[in-house]
C-alpha cells in the first residue's frame, strides 16, 4: 500500500510539472488511472526480471536482465547500456584505488614498484 501511494504521489508530481510546462490540466481520475497503470507495469517488470534471472540460474537480478527487459525500446536500451558502462568503469576505478591503498599500506609500494622489486630480486638471484 505504501509503495502504491508513493507511485501515486510521484505520478501526481510529474503531472503537475507537465501541467506547468504544457499548460494542460489532469483530472484526479486521470492521475489515478496513470498511477494504476504505472504500478501494474512495474509489477510486470519485476516478474519479468525475476524470470530472466531464474532462467539464467541466478537468484539476483543484474544489469543484463534490465537490458533484456528494455530491448524493445531502443532509446531506453541505449540509455541503460550507457549508465551500466559508466557504473562499471566507476567500480573499476574504485577497485584500483583500493588496491593501491592496500598495497601501499602493506609494503609502501605500488603494484608496478612491487613488480620491479621482484624483477630486481630475480636478477640478483640469477647472478
Secondary structure, DSSP 8 states (H G I E B T S, - for coil): -HHHHHHHHHHHHHHHHHHHHHT----HHHHHHHHHHHHHHHHHHHHHHHHHHHHTT-SS--HHHHHHHTTT-HHHHHHHHHHHHHHHHHHHHHHHHHHHHHHHHHHS--HHHHHHHHHHHHHHHH-
